[in-house]
Every structure is written in structure tokens, then in C-alpha cells.
């Protein structure tokens, strides 16, 4: 017989907080658990495995709908991997776009730090945000 977990125990075991577990139930990522006679939720080991899958997907930045698709594929391992690979390729392109944006932000901030102005009037960052170029090259 498999072990039954309360929501708190499941949260500790899976690394997902109880409110997030309830949210995953509401969104359909996690099936509604059985209830004990006192009304408390009781989860099985399969729920913990599913939560760890969801958590890893979220850590990789996949959205709820993408994770639903991935869970459907995981639930039917005889299906082809093509859809999962397509999701991964699309997500990778988005991540690479965000990396490019972050590198561009880093370049701008690198040029702005170390301002020698004594006042905010000529502060490089303030000027940049205000779209002024008084001291941008100082």
C-alpha cells in the first residue's frame, strides 16, 4: 500500500508550497485528491511525482498550458516526442531572446555606472531615463 500525504507533507516532499498545490488542482494540472474523513486532502506518491514534474517544468520557464501538454505526453508515453521537442525549441528561442535583451541591458547599465557627477541633475542614469544627453559621455 502506498503512503498517503497531507498537503503539507506533499509540499515538503515535492518542494511545492501548499497554496501552489491547490492552484495546480484548480487549473487541472493535478487531479483532485481523495479526502480523509476529517475532510483533509490525502495525496498518493503519484501526486508527488507529478508535482516534481510540474515544478521542474516551471523552473525551466514553461507556462501552465505548455506543462499541461507535456503532462499529457508523459501520461501517454507511446506518443511521439515531436510535440515536446517543438515546445522545447520554441521555449529555447524565447529564452535566447530574453538573454539577448538582458545582455543589451547589461551593456547600457555598464556605460551608466560610475557616474562622477555630484548631483542628480547630471547623473548618467537619470539623464538616460529622462532622455537627456548632457553628460552621457562624461
DSSP file (Angstrom, degrees, kcal/mol; ACC not computed):
  #  RESIDUE AA STRUCTURE BP1 BP2  ACC     N-H-->O    O-->H-N    N-H-->O    O-->H-N    TCO  KAPPA ALPHA  PHI   PSI    X-CA   Y-CA   Z-CA
    1    1 A X              0   0    0      0, 0.0     2,-0.1     0, 0.0     0, 0.0   0.000 360.0 360.0 360.0 135.9    0.0    0.0    0.0
    2    2 A X        -     0   0    0      1,-0.1     2,-0.1     0, 0.0     0, 0.0  -0.434 360.0 -99.6 -82.6 156.8    1.4    3.4   -0.9
    3    3 A X        -     0   0    0     -2,-0.1     2,-0.4     1,-0.0    42,-0.4  -0.438  29.2-138.8 -73.8 144.6    1.8    6.2    1.6
    4    4 A X        -     0   0    0     40,-0.1     2,-0.4    -2,-0.1    40,-0.2  -0.887  18.2-156.5-104.7 138.3   -0.8    9.0    1.8
    5    5 A X  B     -A   43   0A   0     38,-3.0    38,-3.0    -2,-0.4     2,-0.1  -0.887  11.8-133.9-115.7 142.1    0.4   12.6    2.3
    6    6 A X     >  -     0   0    0     -2,-0.4     4,-2.8    36,-0.2     5,-0.2  -0.388  41.6-100.0 -75.9 170.9   -1.3   15.6    3.7
    7    7 A X  H  > S+     0   0    0     34,-0.3     4,-2.2     1,-0.2     5,-0.1   0.881 125.5  50.1 -63.6 -36.6   -0.9   18.8    1.6
    8    8 A X  H  > S+     0   0    0      2,-0.2     4,-2.3     1,-0.2    -1,-0.2   0.921 112.1  46.6 -67.1 -43.6    1.9   20.0    3.9
    9    9 A X  H  > S+     0   0    0      2,-0.2     4,-2.7     1,-0.2    -2,-0.2   0.915 112.9  49.7 -63.9 -42.5    3.7   16.7    3.7
   10   10 A X  H  X S+     0   0    0     -4,-2.8     4,-2.4     1,-0.2     6,-0.3   0.903 109.3  52.8 -63.2 -40.4    3.3   16.6   -0.1
   11   11 A X  H  X>S+     0   0    0     -4,-2.2     4,-1.9    -5,-0.2     5,-1.1   0.931 112.1  43.9 -60.3 -46.8    4.6   20.2   -0.2
   12   12 A X  H  <5S+     0   0    0     -4,-2.3    -2,-0.2     1,-0.2    -1,-0.2   0.918 115.6  48.5 -63.7 -43.1    7.7   19.4    1.7
   13   13 A X  H  <5S+     0   0    0     -4,-2.7    -2,-0.2     1,-0.2    -1,-0.2   0.842 122.1  32.9 -67.7 -34.2    8.3   16.1   -0.2
   14   14 A X  H  <5S-     0   0    0     -4,-2.4    -1,-0.2     2,-0.2    -2,-0.2   0.594 103.6-119.7-100.8 -12.8    7.8   17.8   -3.6
   15   15 A X  T  <5S+     0   0    0     -4,-1.9     2,-0.4     1,-0.3    -3,-0.2   0.734  75.1 120.3  78.9  22.6    9.2   21.3   -3.0
   16   16 A X      < -     0   0    0     -5,-1.1    -1,-0.3    -6,-0.3    -2,-0.2  -0.975  64.2-121.5-121.6 131.5    5.9   22.9   -3.8
   17   17 A X    >>  -     0   0    0     -2,-0.4     4,-2.0     1,-0.1     3,-0.6  -0.371  25.8-112.8 -73.9 153.9    4.1   25.1   -1.3
   18   18 A X  H 3> S+     0   0    0      1,-0.3     4,-2.4     2,-0.2     5,-0.2   0.832 114.8  54.4 -56.6 -37.8    0.5   24.1   -0.4
   19   19 A X  H 3> S+     0   0    0      1,-0.2     4,-2.1     2,-0.2    -1,-0.3   0.895 109.0  49.3 -65.2 -36.9   -1.2   27.1   -2.0
   20   20 A X  H <> S+     0   0    0     -3,-0.6     4,-2.7     2,-0.2    -1,-0.2   0.882 107.9  54.3 -66.9 -38.2    0.6   26.3   -5.3
   21   21 A X  H  X S+     0   0    0     -4,-2.0     4,-1.8     2,-0.2    -2,-0.2   0.937 108.9  48.3 -60.0 -46.2   -0.6   22.7   -4.9
   22   22 A X  H  X S+     0   0    0     -4,-2.4     4,-2.4     1,-0.2    -2,-0.2   0.904 110.7  51.9 -60.5 -40.9   -4.2   24.0   -4.5
   23   23 A X  H  X S+     0   0    0     -4,-2.1     4,-2.2     1,-0.2    -2,-0.2   0.923 107.1  52.0 -61.1 -45.0   -3.7   26.2   -7.6
   24   24 A X  H  X>S+     0   0    0     -4,-2.7     6,-1.8     1,-0.2     5,-1.6   0.844 109.0  51.4 -62.5 -32.9   -2.5   23.3   -9.7
   25   25 A X  H ><5S+     0   0    0     -4,-1.8     3,-0.9     4,-0.2    -1,-0.2   0.938 109.7  49.1 -65.6 -46.4   -5.6   21.4   -8.6
   26   26 A X  H 3<5S+     0   0    0     -4,-2.4    -2,-0.2     1,-0.2    -1,-0.2   0.847 112.9  47.4 -62.7 -34.3   -7.8   24.3   -9.7
   27   27 A X  H 3<5S-     0   0    0     -4,-2.2    -1,-0.2    -5,-0.2    -2,-0.2   0.546 115.3-114.2 -86.5  -6.6   -6.0   24.6  -13.1
   28   28 A X  T <<5S+     0   0    0     -3,-0.9    -3,-0.2    -4,-0.6    -4,-0.1   0.519  85.6 116.1  88.9   4.8   -6.2   20.8  -13.7
   29   29 A X  S   <S+     0   0    0     -5,-1.6     2,-0.4    -6,-0.2    -4,-0.2   0.831  82.4  36.0 -72.1 -30.4   -2.5   20.1  -13.6
   30   30 A X  S    S-     0   0    0     -6,-1.8    -2,-0.3    -9,-0.1    -1,-0.2  -0.984  91.5-119.0-126.5 131.5   -3.1   18.0  -10.6
   31   31 A X        -     0   0    0     -2,-0.4     2,-0.1     1,-0.1    -5,-0.1  -0.314  40.3 -94.0 -66.3 149.6   -6.1   15.7  -10.0
   32   32 A X        -     0   0    0     -7,-0.1    -1,-0.1     1,-0.1   -10,-0.0  -0.441  48.5-127.4 -61.9 134.4   -8.3   16.5   -7.0
   33   33 A X        -     0   0    0      1,-0.1    10,-0.2    -2,-0.1     2,-0.1  -0.258  21.4 -96.4 -80.3 169.1   -7.1   14.2   -4.2
   34   34 A X  E     -B   42   0B   0      8,-1.1     8,-2.4     1,-0.0     2,-0.4  -0.378  41.1-126.8 -72.7 165.4   -9.2   11.9   -2.0
   35   35 A X  E     -B   41   0B   0      6,-0.2     6,-0.2    -2,-0.1     5,-0.1  -0.945   9.8-131.7-120.0 139.9  -10.4   13.3    1.3
   36   36 A X    >   -     0   0    0      4,-2.9     3,-2.3    -2,-0.4     6,-0.0  -0.274  41.4 -93.9 -74.6 171.2   -9.9   11.8    4.7
   37   37 A X  T 3  S+     0   0    0      1,-0.3    -1,-0.1     2,-0.1    -2,-0.0   0.771 128.8  56.4 -61.1 -25.2  -12.9   11.5    7.0
   38   38 A X  T 3  S-     0   0    0      2,-0.1    -1,-0.3     3,-0.0     3,-0.1   0.411 121.5-108.4 -85.5   2.2  -11.9   14.8    8.5
   39   39 A X  S <  S+     0   0    0     -3,-2.3    -2,-0.1     1,-0.3     2,-0.1   0.343  72.5 140.9  89.7  -6.6  -12.1   16.5    5.1
   40   40 A X        -     0   0    0      1,-0.1    -4,-2.9    -5,-0.1    -1,-0.3  -0.399  58.6-105.7 -70.8 145.9   -8.3   16.9    4.7
   41   41 A X  E     -B   35   0B   0     -6,-0.2     2,-0.4    -3,-0.1   -34,-0.3  -0.437  31.6-160.8 -66.9 143.0   -6.7   16.2    1.3
   42   42 A X  E     -B   34   0B   0     -8,-2.4    -8,-1.1   -36,-0.1     2,-0.3  -0.980   8.0-168.6-130.6 119.3   -4.8   12.9    1.0
   43   43 A X  B     -A    5   0A   0    -38,-3.0   -38,-3.0    -2,-0.4     2,-0.2  -0.764   9.6-141.6-108.7 150.5   -2.3   12.6   -1.8
   44   44 A X    >>  -     0   0    0     -2,-0.3     4,-1.2   -40,-0.2     3,-0.7  -0.479  36.6 -94.1-101.5 178.5   -0.5    9.5   -3.0
   45   45 A X  H 3> S+     0   0    0    -42,-0.4     4,-2.2     1,-0.2     5,-0.2   0.809 122.3  62.8 -63.5 -30.3    3.1    9.1   -4.3
   46   46 A X  H 3> S+     0   0    0      1,-0.2     4,-2.5     2,-0.2    -1,-0.2   0.863  99.4  54.5 -63.6 -34.7    1.9    9.6   -7.9
   47   47 A X  H <> S+     0   0    0     -3,-0.7     4,-2.5     2,-0.2    -1,-0.2   0.896 107.6  50.3 -65.1 -38.9    0.8   13.1   -6.9
   48   48 A X  H  X S+     0   0    0     -4,-1.2     4,-2.2     2,-0.2    -2,-0.2   0.910 110.5  48.9 -63.9 -42.1    4.3   13.8   -5.6
   49   49 A X  H  X S+     0   0    0     -4,-2.2     4,-2.0     2,-0.2    -2,-0.2   0.921 112.3  48.6 -62.9 -43.5    5.9   12.6   -8.8
   50   50 A X  H  X S+     0   0    0     -4,-2.5     4,-2.6     1,-0.2    -2,-0.2   0.902 110.2  51.5 -63.7 -41.7    3.5   14.7  -10.8
   51   51 A X  H  X S+     0   0    0     -4,-2.5     4,-3.1     1,-0.2    -1,-0.2   0.896 108.1  51.0 -63.3 -39.9    4.3   17.8   -8.7
   52   52 A X  H  X S+     0   0    0     -4,-2.2     4,-2.5     2,-0.2    -1,-0.2   0.901 110.1  50.7 -63.9 -38.8    8.0   17.3   -9.1
   53   53 A X  H  X S+     0   0    0     -4,-2.0     4,-2.2     2,-0.2    -2,-0.2   0.941 113.2  45.4 -60.4 -48.6    7.5   17.1  -12.9
   54   54 A X  H  X S+     0   0    0     -4,-2.6     4,-2.7     1,-0.2    -2,-0.2   0.926 112.1  51.5 -62.0 -46.0    5.4   20.3  -12.8
   55   55 A X  H  X S+     0   0    0     -4,-3.1     4,-2.6     1,-0.2    -1,-0.2   0.914 110.1  48.5 -59.6 -43.9    8.0   22.1  -10.6
   56   56 A X  H  X S+     0   0    0     -4,-2.5     4,-1.5     2,-0.2    -1,-0.2   0.905 111.4  50.6 -63.8 -40.0   10.8   21.2  -12.9
   57   57 A X  H  <>S+     0   0    0     -4,-2.2     5,-2.4     2,-0.2    -2,-0.2   0.915 111.6  47.3 -61.8 -42.9    8.8   22.4  -15.9
   58   58 A X  H ><5S+     0   0    0     -4,-2.7     3,-1.6     1,-0.2    -2,-0.2   0.892 107.8  56.1 -65.9 -39.4    8.1   25.7  -14.1
   59   59 A X  H 3<5S+     0   0    0     -4,-2.6    -1,-0.2     1,-0.3    -2,-0.2   0.831 105.7  52.1 -61.8 -30.8   11.8   26.0  -13.1
   60   60 A X  T 3<5S-     0   0    0     -4,-1.5    -1,-0.3    -5,-0.2    -2,-0.2   0.486 124.7-108.2 -82.7  -2.8   12.6   25.8  -16.9
   61   61 A X  T < 5 +     0   0    0     -3,-1.6    -3,-0.2     1,-0.3     2,-0.2   0.560  64.5 152.7  92.4   9.1   10.1   28.5  -17.5
   62   62 A X      < -     0   0    0     -5,-2.4    -1,-0.3    -6,-0.2     2,-0.1  -0.495  40.3-125.4 -73.0 143.1    7.3   26.6  -19.2
   63   63 A X     >  -     0   0    0     -2,-0.2     4,-2.5     1,-0.1     5,-0.2  -0.268  27.3 -97.9 -81.1 171.7    3.9   28.0  -18.8
   64   64 A X  H  > S+     0   0    0      1,-0.2     4,-2.4     2,-0.2     5,-0.1   0.908 123.1  48.6 -58.3 -46.5    0.8   26.2  -17.4
   65   65 A X  H  > S+     0   0    0      1,-0.2     4,-2.0     2,-0.2    -1,-0.2   0.895 111.5  50.0 -64.6 -38.9   -0.6   25.4  -20.8
   66   66 A X  H  > S+     0   0    0      1,-0.2     4,-2.5     2,-0.2    -1,-0.2   0.907 110.7  49.7 -64.0 -40.9    2.8   24.0  -22.0
   67   67 A X  H  X S+     0   0    0     -4,-2.5     4,-2.9     2,-0.2    -2,-0.2   0.881 106.4  55.9 -67.3 -36.6    3.1   21.9  -18.9
   68   68 A X  H  X S+     0   0    0     -4,-2.4     4,-2.2     2,-0.2    -1,-0.2   0.938 109.7  46.8 -57.7 -45.1   -0.4   20.6  -19.5
   69   69 A X  H  X S+     0   0    0     -4,-2.0     4,-2.1     1,-0.2    -2,-0.2   0.925 112.8  48.8 -62.3 -44.9    0.7   19.4  -22.9
   70   70 A X  H  X S+     0   0    0     -4,-2.5     4,-2.5     1,-0.2    -2,-0.2   0.874 110.1  51.6 -64.8 -37.3    3.9   17.9  -21.5
   71   71 A X  H  X S+     0   0    0     -4,-2.9     4,-2.4     2,-0.2    -1,-0.2   0.893 107.5  52.7 -65.7 -39.3    1.9   16.1  -18.8
   72   72 A X  H  X S+     0   0    0     -4,-2.2     4,-0.8    -5,-0.2    -2,-0.2   0.909 111.3  46.8 -61.8 -41.2   -0.4   14.7  -21.4
   73   73 A X  H >< S+     0   0    0     -4,-2.1     3,-0.7     1,-0.2     6,-0.3   0.913 112.1  49.8 -66.0 -42.2    2.6   13.4  -23.3
   74   74 A X  H 3< S+     0   0    0     -4,-2.5     3,-0.5     1,-0.2    -2,-0.2   0.852 108.4  53.7 -64.5 -33.9    4.1   12.0  -20.1
   75   75 A X  H 3< S+     0   0    0     -4,-2.4     2,-0.2     1,-0.3    -1,-0.2   0.683 116.0  40.5 -72.9 -17.4    0.8   10.3  -19.4
   76   76 A X    X<  +     0   0    0     -4,-0.8     3,-2.3    -3,-0.7    -1,-0.3  -0.638  68.7 172.6-129.9  72.7    0.8    8.6  -22.8
   77   77 A X  T 3  S+     0   0    0     -3,-0.5    -1,-0.1     1,-0.3    -3,-0.1   0.603  71.0  71.8 -63.8 -11.4    4.5    7.6  -23.4
   78   78 A X  T 3  S+     0   0    0     -3,-0.1    -1,-0.3     2,-0.0    -4,-0.1   0.650  80.0  97.4 -76.9 -13.8    3.6    5.8  -26.6
   79   79 A X  S <  S-     0   0    0     -3,-2.3     2,-0.0    -6,-0.3    -3,-0.0  -0.319  87.1 -94.2 -72.7 158.1    3.1    9.1  -28.3
   80   80 A X        -     0   0    0      1,-0.1     3,-0.4    -2,-0.0     4,-0.3  -0.323  22.0-131.0 -70.4 156.2    5.8   10.7  -30.4
   81   81 A X  S  > S+     0   0    0      1,-0.2     4,-2.7     2,-0.1     3,-0.3   0.489  81.2 102.6 -83.9  -5.5    8.1   13.2  -28.9
   82   82 A X  H  > S+     0   0    0      1,-0.2     4,-2.4     2,-0.2    -1,-0.2   0.855  80.2  48.1 -51.6 -44.6    7.6   15.7  -31.8
   83   83 A X  H  > S+     0   0    0     -3,-0.4     4,-2.3     2,-0.2    -1,-0.2   0.902 112.4  48.6 -67.0 -40.1    5.3   18.0  -29.8
   84   84 A X  H  > S+     0   0    0     -3,-0.3     4,-2.4    -4,-0.3    -2,-0.2   0.909 112.1  49.6 -64.1 -41.6    7.5   18.1  -26.8
   85   85 A X  H  X S+     0   0    0     -4,-2.7     4,-2.6     2,-0.2    -2,-0.2   0.894 109.4  51.9 -64.2 -39.7   10.5   18.8  -29.0
   86   86 A X  H  X S+     0   0    0     -4,-2.4     4,-2.4    -5,-0.3    -2,-0.2   0.915 110.1  48.5 -62.3 -43.6    8.6   21.6  -30.7
   87   87 A X  H  X S+     0   0    0     -4,-2.3     4,-2.6     1,-0.2    -2,-0.2   0.914 111.9  49.8 -61.7 -42.7    7.7   23.1  -27.3
   88   88 A X  H  X S+     0   0    0     -4,-2.4     4,-2.6     2,-0.2    -2,-0.2   0.909 111.1  48.6 -63.9 -42.5   11.4   22.9  -26.2
   89   89 A X  H  X S+     0   0    0     -4,-2.6     4,-2.1     2,-0.2    -2,-0.2   0.927 113.3  47.0 -63.4 -44.7   12.6   24.6  -29.5
   90   90 A X  H  X S+     0   0    0     -4,-2.4     4,-1.8     1,-0.2    -2,-0.2   0.921 114.2  47.2 -62.0 -44.8   10.0   27.4  -29.1
   91   91 A X  H  X S+     0   0    0     -4,-2.6     4,-2.6     1,-0.2    -2,-0.2   0.892 109.0  54.2 -66.0 -40.0   10.9   27.9  -25.5
   92   92 A X  H  X S+     0   0    0     -4,-2.6     4,-2.8     1,-0.2    -1,-0.2   0.914 107.0  51.6 -59.6 -43.1   14.6   27.9  -26.2
   93   93 A X  H  X S+     0   0    0     -4,-2.1     4,-1.9     1,-0.2    -1,-0.2   0.899 110.6  48.7 -61.5 -39.9   14.1   30.6  -28.8
   94   94 A X  H  X S+     0   0    0     -4,-1.8     4,-2.2     2,-0.2    -2,-0.2   0.909 111.5  49.2 -65.6 -41.8   12.2   32.7  -26.2
   95   95 A X  H  X S+     0   0    0     -4,-2.6     4,-2.5     1,-0.2    -2,-0.2   0.917 109.9  51.0 -63.7 -43.5   15.0   32.2  -23.6
   96   96 A X  H  X S+     0   0    0     -4,-2.8     4,-2.2     1,-0.2    -1,-0.2   0.874 109.1  52.1 -63.0 -35.9   17.6   33.2  -26.1
   97   97 A X  H  X S+     0   0    0     -4,-1.9     4,-2.2     2,-0.2    -1,-0.2   0.909 110.0  47.9 -64.3 -42.3   15.6   36.3  -26.9
   98   98 A X  H  X S+     0   0    0     -4,-2.2     4,-2.7     2,-0.2    -2,-0.2   0.888 109.9  53.0 -65.9 -38.2   15.5   37.2  -23.2
   99   99 A X  H  X S+     0   0    0     -4,-2.5     4,-2.6     2,-0.2    -2,-0.2   0.926 108.7  49.6 -62.0 -43.9   19.2   36.5  -22.8
  100  100 A X  H  X S+     0   0    0     -4,-2.2     4,-2.1     1,-0.2    -2,-0.2   0.913 111.5  49.2 -61.0 -42.3   19.9   38.9  -25.7
  101  101 A X  H  X S+     0   0    0     -4,-2.2     4,-2.3     1,-0.2    -2,-0.2   0.917 111.5  49.1 -62.7 -42.9   17.7   41.5  -24.0
  102  102 A X  H  X S+     0   0    0     -4,-2.7     4,-2.6     1,-0.2    -2,-0.2   0.889 109.8  51.1 -65.0 -39.1   19.5   41.1  -20.7
  103  103 A X  H  X S+     0   0    0     -4,-2.6     4,-2.2     2,-0.2    -1,-0.2   0.895 109.9  50.2 -65.1 -38.6   22.9   41.4  -22.4
  104  104 A X  H  X S+     0   0    0     -4,-2.1     4,-2.1     2,-0.2    -2,-0.2   0.910 111.0  49.2 -64.7 -41.7   21.7   44.6  -24.0
  105  105 A X  H  X S+     0   0    0     -4,-2.3     4,-2.8     1,-0.2     5,-0.2   0.911 109.7  52.3 -62.6 -41.6   20.5   45.9  -20.6
  106  106 A X  H  X S+     0   0    0     -4,-2.6     4,-2.6     1,-0.2    -2,-0.2   0.916 107.8  51.5 -60.7 -42.6   23.9   45.0  -19.1
  107  107 A X  H  X S+     0   0    0     -4,-2.2     4,-1.6     2,-0.2    -1,-0.2   0.917 112.3  45.7 -61.7 -43.6   25.7   46.9  -21.8
  108  108 A X  H  X S+     0   0    0     -4,-2.1     4,-1.2     1,-0.2     3,-0.2   0.945 114.5  47.2 -64.2 -47.9   23.6   50.0  -21.2
  109  109 A X  H  X S+     0   0    0     -4,-2.8     4,-2.0     1,-0.2    -2,-0.2   0.855 107.1  57.7 -64.2 -34.4   24.0   49.8  -17.4
  110  110 A X  H  < S+     0   0    0     -4,-2.6    -1,-0.2     1,-0.2    -2,-0.2   0.890 107.7  47.7 -61.4 -39.4   27.7   49.2  -17.7
  111  111 A X  H  < S+     0   0    0     -4,-1.6    -1,-0.2    -3,-0.2    -2,-0.2   0.758 114.0  48.8 -70.9 -23.9   28.0   52.5  -19.5
  112  112 A X  H  < S+     0   0    0     -4,-1.2     3,-0.5    -3,-0.2    13,-0.3   0.762  90.9  88.4 -91.3 -26.1   25.9   54.3  -16.9
  113  113 A X  S  < S+     0   0    0     -4,-2.0     0, 0.0     1,-0.2     0, 0.0  -0.308  76.2  42.3 -73.6 158.2   27.6   53.1  -13.7
  114  114 A X  S    S+     0   0    0      1,-0.2    -1,-0.2     2,-0.0     2,-0.1   0.726  72.6 176.1  81.7  22.8   30.4   55.0  -12.2
  115  115 A X        -     0   0    0     -3,-0.5    -1,-0.2     1,-0.1     8,-0.1  -0.390  20.2-160.1 -61.8 133.7   29.0   58.5  -12.8
  116  116 A X        +     0   0    0     22,-0.1    -1,-0.1    -2,-0.1     7,-0.1   0.382  49.7 122.0 -97.4   2.2   31.2   61.1  -11.3
  117  117 A X        -     0   0    0      5,-0.2     7,-0.0     1,-0.1     6,-0.0  -0.381  55.7-148.5 -67.6 143.2   28.5   63.8  -11.1
  118  118 A X  S    S+     0   0    0     -2,-0.1     2,-0.3     5,-0.0    -1,-0.1   0.617  77.3  48.7 -85.7 -12.7   27.9   65.2   -7.7
  119  119 A X  S >  S-     0   0    0      1,-0.1     3,-1.0     0, 0.0    -2,-0.1  -0.897  79.7-122.4-130.4 157.4   24.2   65.9   -8.4
  120  120 A X  G >  S+     0   0    0     -2,-0.3     3,-1.3     1,-0.2     7,-0.1   0.746 104.1  76.3 -66.0 -23.4   21.2   64.0   -9.8
  121  121 A X  G 3  S+     0   0    0      1,-0.3    -1,-0.2     5,-0.1    -4,-0.0   0.860 109.4  27.2 -57.0 -35.7   20.8   66.8  -12.4
  122  122 A X  G <  S+     0   0    0     -3,-1.0    -1,-0.3    12,-0.1     2,-0.3   0.116  87.7 136.1-115.3  20.4   23.8   65.4  -14.3
  123  123 A X    <>  -     0   0    0     -3,-1.3     4,-2.8     1,-0.1     5,-0.2  -0.525  54.6-136.8 -68.9 130.4   23.5   61.7  -13.2
  124  124 A X  H  > S+     0   0    0     -2,-0.3     4,-2.5   -12,-0.2     5,-0.2   0.902 102.5  47.3 -56.5 -44.8   24.0   59.4  -16.2
  125  125 A X  H  > S+     0   0    0    -13,-0.3     4,-2.7     2,-0.2     5,-0.2   0.939 113.2  47.2 -65.7 -45.9   21.1   57.1  -15.2
  126  126 A X  H  > S+     0   0    0      1,-0.2     4,-2.1     2,-0.2    -2,-0.2   0.921 113.3  49.4 -61.9 -43.2   18.7   60.0  -14.6
  127  127 A X  H  <>S+     0   0    0     -4,-2.8     5,-3.4     2,-0.2     4,-0.4   0.912 111.3  49.3 -61.9 -42.6   19.7   61.6  -17.9
  128  128 A X  H ><5S+     0   0    0     -4,-2.5     3,-1.0    -5,-0.2    -2,-0.2   0.927 112.8  46.0 -63.9 -44.7   19.2   58.4  -19.8
  129  129 A X  H 3<5S+     0   0    0     -4,-2.7    -1,-0.2     1,-0.3    -2,-0.2   0.835 115.8  46.7 -66.2 -31.5   15.8   57.7  -18.2
  130  130 A X  T 3<5S-     0   0    0     -4,-2.1    -1,-0.3    -5,-0.2    -2,-0.2   0.409 114.4-120.7 -88.7   0.9   14.8   61.4  -18.9
  131  131 A X  T < 5 +     0   0    0     -3,-1.0     2,-0.3    -4,-0.4    -3,-0.2   0.864  66.9 136.8  58.3  41.8   16.2   61.0  -22.5
  132  132 A X      < -     0   0    0     -5,-3.4    -1,-0.2    -6,-0.1    -2,-0.1  -0.814  42.6-160.8-108.8 156.5   18.7   63.8  -22.0
  133  133 A X        +     0   0    0     -2,-0.3     4,-0.3    -3,-0.1    -5,-0.0  -0.068  48.1 123.2-127.7  35.0   22.3   63.7  -23.2
  134  134 A X  S    S+     0   0    0      1,-0.2     3,-0.1     2,-0.1    -1,-0.1   0.956  95.2   2.5 -60.2 -52.3   24.1   66.4  -21.1
  135  135 A X  S >  S+     0   0    0      1,-0.1     3,-2.1   -12,-0.1    -1,-0.2   0.141  88.8 122.2-124.4  18.0   26.7   64.2  -19.5
  136  136 A X  T 3  S+     0   0    0      1,-0.3    -1,-0.1     2,-0.1    -2,-0.1   0.791  84.0  42.3 -58.3 -28.9   26.1   60.8  -21.1
  137  137 A X  T 3         0   0    0     -4,-0.3    -1,-0.3     1,-0.2    -2,-0.1   0.370 360.0 360.0 -98.8   4.8   29.7   60.7  -22.4
  138  138 A X    <         0   0    0     -3,-2.1    -1,-0.2     0, 0.0    -2,-0.1   0.492 360.0 360.0 -73.0 360.0   31.4   62.1  -19.3
